[in-house]
Amino acid sequence: MKQMEVTILGQSYLLGCPDGGEAALTQAVGQVDREMSAIRDAGKIKARERIAVLAALNLAYQLTAPAQKPSADLSLQSNNLPELDGLIRRLDEALGHDGQLL
């Protein structure tokens, strides 16, 4: 297994990568970086860990609902998804009371 240095949201990470998996890892890193950057650039959330959680939720939602056409990220549509609202509330409670995800 080789290691690759990647940058996500301006921070470098050293990641393990199986031989031949460089292109897939580069694509995944790009997708995560774009998702996190979009959330950060929306200006509503500043904490890196909260941005990461929302990005993970957005990407997981896209994977579990491939037939639905994504029109915008979940952080902007959460009021239309009651189950996501509950999940965000639970995440807020787990992460502390220094602010809300949305």
Residue frames as qw, qx, qy, qz and C-alpha x, y, z in Angstrom:
[[0.000, 0.892, 0.453, 0.000, 0.00, 0.00, 0.00],
 [0.429, 0.272, -0.015, 0.861, 1.37, 3.39, -0.90],
 [0.145, -0.678, -0.440, 0.571, 0.69, 6.77, 0.67],
 [0.263, 0.580, 0.365, 0.679, -0.63, 9.87, -1.05],
 [0.135, -0.357, -0.337, 0.860, -0.63, 13.41, 0.24],
 [0.044, 0.620, 0.623, 0.475, -3.91, 15.16, -0.52],
 [0.023, -0.028, -0.264, 0.964, -5.44, 18.51, 0.37],
 [0.183, -0.619, -0.732, -0.218, -9.01, 18.94, 1.57],
 [0.222, -0.927, -0.279, -0.120, -10.33, 22.37, 2.47],
 [0.152, 0.880, -0.315, 0.322, -6.78, 23.73, 2.52],
 [0.564, -0.597, 0.546, -0.166, -5.43, 21.11, 4.93],
 [0.470, 0.447, -0.746, -0.152, -2.99, 18.36, 3.92],
 [0.850, -0.247, 0.366, -0.289, -3.59, 14.71, 4.78],
 [0.131, 0.434, -0.873, -0.182, -1.42, 11.65, 4.22],
 [0.840, 0.046, 0.203, -0.501, -3.69, 8.79, 3.15],
 [0.439, -0.192, 0.859, 0.179, -3.04, 5.13, 2.51],
 [0.648, 0.487, -0.141, -0.568, -3.89, 4.05, -1.02],
 [0.842, 0.002, 0.531, 0.096, -3.90, 0.56, -2.54],
 [0.262, -0.282, 0.619, 0.684, -1.70, 0.09, -5.60],
 [0.068, 0.300, 0.752, 0.584, -3.64, 1.19, -8.67],
 [0.126, -0.736, -0.657, 0.101, -6.17, 3.16, -6.61],
 [0.291, -0.254, -0.048, 0.921, -4.61, 6.58, -7.07],
 [0.105, -0.235, -0.452, -0.854, -7.12, 7.83, -9.63],
 [0.447, -0.577, -0.648, -0.217, -10.12, 6.71, -7.57],
 [0.480, -0.529, -0.402, 0.573, -8.70, 8.27, -4.40],
 [0.185, -0.081, 0.134, 0.970, -7.93, 11.53, -6.24],
 [0.256, -0.404, -0.558, -0.678, -11.50, 11.62, -7.54],
 [0.516, -0.607, -0.600, 0.080, -12.94, 10.93, -4.06],
 [0.414, -0.377, -0.225, 0.797, -10.75, 13.62, -2.48],
 [0.031, 0.123, 0.312, 0.942, -11.89, 16.11, -5.13],
 [0.384, -0.531, -0.618, -0.434, -15.53, 15.31, -4.45],
 [0.534, -0.589, -0.486, 0.365, -15.11, 15.70, -0.67],
 [0.333, -0.219, -0.029, 0.917, -13.16, 18.94, -1.12],
 [0.109, -0.302, -0.442, -0.838, -15.83, 20.40, -3.45],
 [0.474, -0.601, -0.615, -0.187, -18.62, 19.43, -1.05],
 [0.522, -0.534, -0.361, 0.559, -16.87, 20.88, 2.00],
 [0.245, -0.052, 0.137, 0.958, -15.89, 24.04, 0.12],
 [0.207, -0.470, -0.537, -0.669, -19.47, 24.60, -1.01],
 [0.524, -0.669, -0.522, 0.072, -20.74, 24.33, 2.58],
 [0.488, -0.401, -0.152, 0.760, -18.00, 26.62, 3.88],
 [0.157, 0.097, 0.310, 0.933, -18.55, 29.15, 1.08],
 [0.252, -0.651, -0.617, -0.364, -22.28, 29.30, 1.84],
 [0.075, 0.479, -0.296, 0.823, -21.12, 31.12, 4.98],
 [0.681, -0.529, -0.147, -0.486, -23.55, 29.59, 7.46],
 [0.920, -0.381, -0.003, 0.091, -21.11, 27.17, 9.10],
 [0.139, 0.871, -0.455, 0.127, -17.55, 27.89, 10.17],
 [0.598, -0.491, 0.626, -0.100, -16.46, 24.89, 12.26],
 [0.290, 0.443, -0.781, -0.331, -14.44, 22.42, 10.17],
 [0.131, 0.016, 0.979, -0.155, -15.87, 19.36, 11.97],
 [0.466, 0.491, 0.509, -0.532, -19.44, 20.50, 11.32],
 [0.453, 0.607, -0.372, -0.536, -18.62, 21.17, 7.67],
 [0.114, 0.300, -0.937, -0.140, -17.18, 17.65, 7.46],
 [0.316, 0.226, 0.855, -0.344, -20.29, 16.09, 9.02],
 [0.525, 0.604, 0.210, -0.562, -22.62, 17.92, 6.63],
 [0.350, 0.562, -0.619, -0.422, -20.44, 17.02, 3.65],
 [0.059, -0.121, 0.990, -0.030, -20.49, 13.36, 4.73],
 [0.428, 0.408, 0.665, -0.456, -24.28, 13.48, 5.08],
 [0.488, 0.645, -0.124, -0.574, -24.67, 15.09, 1.65],
 [0.265, 0.457, -0.798, -0.291, -22.42, 12.53, -0.02],
 [0.182, 0.043, 0.963, -0.195, -24.03, 9.58, 1.79],
 [0.503, 0.504, 0.424, -0.560, -27.47, 10.84, 0.79],
 [0.457, 0.604, -0.407, -0.511, -26.37, 11.05, -2.83],
 [0.119, 0.288, -0.945, -0.104, -25.15, 7.45, -2.64],
 [0.214, 0.206, 0.902, -0.313, -28.32, 6.10, -1.03],
 [0.441, 0.670, 0.439, -0.405, -30.74, 8.02, -3.25],
 [0.322, -0.222, 0.567, 0.725, -29.12, 7.75, -6.71],
 [0.215, 0.531, 0.740, 0.354, -32.45, 7.86, -8.57],
 [0.055, -0.917, -0.333, 0.212, -33.24, 11.29, -7.18],
 [0.499, 0.599, 0.035, 0.625, -31.74, 14.24, -8.99],
 [0.459, -0.506, -0.329, 0.652, -29.81, 16.34, -6.44],
 [0.202, 0.850, 0.296, 0.386, -30.98, 19.92, -6.87],
 [0.035, -0.808, 0.323, -0.491, -29.05, 21.46, -3.98],
 [0.349, 0.210, -0.816, 0.410, -27.15, 20.32, -0.93],
 [0.492, -0.504, -0.710, 0.005, -28.99, 18.95, 2.10],
 [0.310, -0.286, -0.404, 0.812, -27.85, 21.77, 4.34],
 [0.173, 0.052, -0.128, -0.975, -30.13, 24.07, 2.36],
 [0.565, -0.159, -0.545, -0.599, -33.04, 21.61, 2.11],
 [0.174, 0.021, -0.904, 0.391, -33.12, 20.05, 5.58],
 [0.401, 0.126, 0.414, -0.807, -36.52, 21.53, 6.39],
 [0.718, 0.222, -0.316, -0.579, -37.95, 19.34, 3.62],
 [0.682, 0.133, -0.719, 0.033, -36.52, 16.14, 5.08],
 [0.637, -0.653, 0.088, -0.400, -37.88, 15.40, 8.58],
 [0.958, -0.197, -0.067, 0.196, -35.59, 12.41, 9.10],
 [0.593, 0.392, -0.167, 0.683, -32.56, 14.56, 8.29],
 [0.233, -0.736, 0.112, -0.626, -33.73, 17.23, 10.75],
 [0.850, -0.508, 0.031, -0.136, -33.76, 14.60, 13.50],
 [0.885, 0.080, -0.079, 0.452, -30.30, 13.40, 12.54],
 [0.302, 0.603, -0.137, 0.725, -28.94, 16.95, 12.55],
 [0.514, -0.719, 0.088, -0.460, -30.46, 17.57, 15.99],
 [0.940, -0.322, 0.010, 0.113, -28.78, 14.41, 17.32],
 [0.716, 0.319, -0.091, 0.614, -25.46, 15.48, 15.79],
 [0.038, -0.745, 0.117, -0.656, -25.78, 18.94, 17.37],
 [0.740, -0.621, 0.083, -0.245, -26.36, 17.32, 20.76],
 [0.946, -0.095, 0.006, 0.309, -23.38, 14.99, 20.31],
 [0.579, 0.444, -0.052, 0.682, -21.04, 17.75, 19.13],
 [0.336, -0.297, -0.405, 0.797, -21.92, 20.11, 21.95],
 [0.052, 0.852, 0.501, -0.141, -23.70, 23.37, 22.42],
 [0.319, -0.453, 0.181, 0.812, -21.24, 25.70, 20.68],
 [0.323, 0.376, -0.309, -0.812, -23.64, 26.23, 17.80],
 [0.775, 0.285, 0.484, -0.289, -26.03, 24.39, 15.55],
 [0.534, 0.043, 0.666, 0.518, -25.29, 22.62, 12.27],
 [0.158, 0.503, 0.554, 0.644, -27.94, 24.65, 10.47]]
